[in-house]
Amino acid sequence: MSRYLSQDRRGADGNIEGAGSLSRSTSTIRSMVDASDDEEDEDNIIGPPKLSDFGSNLLNESANHSGTFTKFRGLGMAHSPRVTQRIDGPGGNNIVSHRNGSSPSSSSIFGSTVYNPARPSSMTTVNNLKHEDSSRISTVKNDVLNRTLERRRLSRTASSLSNPPTVNSIDLKDHEVNIEKIKQTIRDETTSKLLERRAKRFLNLERRNRLGPAKRTSMTSSLITSEMDDLLIQRDAKGEVEQQDREMTPQVDYSNIVFGDLNPFQYVNKYNIPMEELPQISKVYIEKRKEENRRVALRKHSSSSLNVVSNSSQYWANKGNYDDKSEENEKPVADLLGPAIRHSDQTGTSGPLPPRTPVQLNESNHNVMKQELPAHNNENYNVNKLIRKREVLANLNVNQKEPELKKPKNNLEQLDKPAIIKRVEIQEPKPSKKNTSIVINNEEYEKIELLGSGGSSKVYKVRDSSKKVFALKRVAIDMFEESSVESFKGEIALLEKLKNQERVVQLYNYALESSVLYLIMECGDYDLSVMLRERLNKPLDTEFVRYYAREISHCVKVVHDVGIVHSDLKPANFIFVKGTLKIIDFGIANAVPEHTVNIYRETQIGTPNYMAPEALVAMNYTNGESNVSRWKVGKPSDVWSLGCIIYQMVYGKPPYASFQGNDRIRAIIKPSVKIEYPSVKEGVTVPNSIIELIKVCLNRDPNKRVDVDGMLNSTFLSPILVSEAFVRDLVKNAVEYGIKQGDVSITTIDALANDVIEKLSEYRI
Ligand SMILES: Nc1ncnc2c1ncn2[C@@H]1O[C@H](COP(=O)(O)OP(=O)(O)OP(=O)(O)O)[C@@H](O)[C@H]1O
């Protein structure tokens, strides 16, 4: 450019070569008008495109004539003071440009262009004009040039005649008009060019958006590119692609924008999109958000539908109908396929996509899944996807028992991956062989649960190979303690003796191995202590007391009847086996020799709460510690224990339970410590018959204590029930007998009473 300016300047100074330089400038313009803009790079433009050399010449000329250079500088376009300076040369006001003092650069009144050696200095503003427009402009410019040349020629002639040059004001006006026209033309061209570039940039940006961030795969991007090409081809085929679509201002379709986490404003900023596009982008953004919300609502609805329908065999039976593209089938399919999957992140499209369904993947359906998705446009793509998915699903061997797979992520890669089948096999936990089974006399027993534990034993629920349930009592025996060994041998012997006794828990099998005694017994459900605890806060129920007092008495009678003293009777040693109360734990029981009232035991005693005073006295408890290991037990001791249990049934606790520790034992032993028998228990009258029974059981003197038979025949346990008529009849007969006899002796009255009592025994219940 400066080269041309110099030539022009020389011409202005009278160099006859000026015309040549001007025509050269003109040809430069023409060549540039026709030049392709493919190599243009907008990024290299600091300001608006520079004015042509020709234009600069004209302006300089004009300025020379008018002296109003600044007027042209004030066109509102950027002018770089850094690279441009005015030089007031002898020929008038000229502009030359310098870049770093020596680098060639171009400048114009519109700005400057960064020097690019790889590119010829060119007029970027006019190189894409249509040919007709360029010709028209050239014509105008040539006309102006001719006029200028003519003016200069006249000026030189006048100068040679020593006449000062004059400027015709009309000519000057013409120049200004022409320059304005040129300026307008160039402005139009500039605007058009900018719009074209912007459109191009949006197109690229659009592609970049579709391709997504760096994580995209080559498959995805090629798919998307071909998708866009196919879109164009389709539109071409429909005649929708007009010539103007390929021109400088193509319509940018924002509908496929993927915003990600950005809002429209952030999006526009991030991708350097002009702010005037913001409203349109915002509109798209809002639409997308609406669609997203709608999909979330649909997803909630469809997931609940899925729960209901997925279990339906009808659904799976109907899966072959997926090929039916009717609207009726579309909704169920959408519902059944579950939550919509956003597919837009990578492809720029959106819409529901069937989720992964638990499938049996075979070769054919795998291939179907692997096929590339077809090119699509926004509207058709979702429909195509759904149809295609249905086709794929129809070919799949769907296993409804499979657990539902996780929903795939929102990208195309997921579609190409074969669905992974998760097989969940529910197995019953295999019991560890360790400590779970035991063999006793060649019979294997499997432990089920722990039923209870005592001082020296643990009792488990077990089952044998035929699945019959038993109680396994495992007793650790001190083999070096003879009494201990003998004691448990005694228990086995007693249980053998009590075989087939209905009120005694049955012993089926036993073994002594390595200081451990194993007893396989009849298994109970729960013991009496549990039941008494359950009834603790309930009001007294005399019928309940009667029934269970009779039950325990019956159990003990059975034991006593075979000459055995239990010695450790307490609620926990009575268990319910299928509703029948049975006696257990003969660990300290012993057989009482025939015709012997008491025996002496040499082993540790049981629970003091239920122990008879004579047993504790025999142990010679002093200050709470027994100094003898020998103690006396007999059948009356068991009756005392029964009396304590019945007392607990009525009053909620054993007789001496209010005493703690050794005080309790002392209280039991000490005759002065009387047992209390309140006649009312929490508002309920305690029948005398109950109190009488308990009293005869808790007699301190074992010899005066009632035996089990007496207990069972007691009024409370065996009451007499007579009718009102029976009483009336009895009274009438007695009076009539007295009238007839006149005087009746006491002896006669006693005999009559005994007669009646005997009669009443028939009324025992
Ligand atoms: N055959 C059985 N069926 C069901 N449960 C039982 C059986 N035998 C015992 N139990 C339970 O196991 C608990 C302890 O049993 P057992 O009384 O025989 O052991 P122990 O060592 O003699 O206890 P303690 O020495 O305290 O009297 C009982 O209270 C009862 O709950």
The ligand as a Gaussian input file, in Angstrom:
#p B3LYP/6-31G(d) Opt

LIG

0 1
 N      -35.942000     -80.083000      76.985000
 C      -35.925000     -78.761000      76.929000
 N      -36.700000     -78.150000      76.064000
 C      -36.737000     -76.825000      76.013000
 N      -36.004000     -76.014000      76.792000
 C      -35.211000     -76.593000      77.698000
 C      -35.127000     -77.977000      77.815000
 N      -34.281000     -78.263000      78.785000
 C      -33.842000     -77.093000      79.254000
 N      -34.393000     -76.070000      78.596000
 C      -34.154000     -74.674000      78.842000
 O      -32.833000     -74.499000      79.246000
 C      -32.776000     -73.899000      80.490000
 C      -31.648000     -74.553000      81.290000
 O      -31.887000     -75.892000      81.379000
 P      -31.557000     -76.717000      82.697000
 O      -32.346000     -76.124000      83.822000
 O      -31.764000     -78.128000      82.433000
 O      -30.028000     -76.405000      82.863000
 P      -29.226000     -76.387000      84.253000
 O      -27.809000     -76.230000      83.943000
 O      -29.616000     -77.522000      85.051000
 O      -29.760000     -75.056000      84.921000
 P      -29.754000     -74.762000      86.466000
 O      -28.545000     -75.337000      87.009000
 O      -29.819000     -73.272000      86.578000
 O      -30.990000     -75.442000      87.054000
 C      -34.129000     -74.151000      81.092000
 O      -34.474000     -73.132000      81.987000
 C      -35.048000     -74.153000      79.921000
 O      -35.465000     -72.841000      79.645000

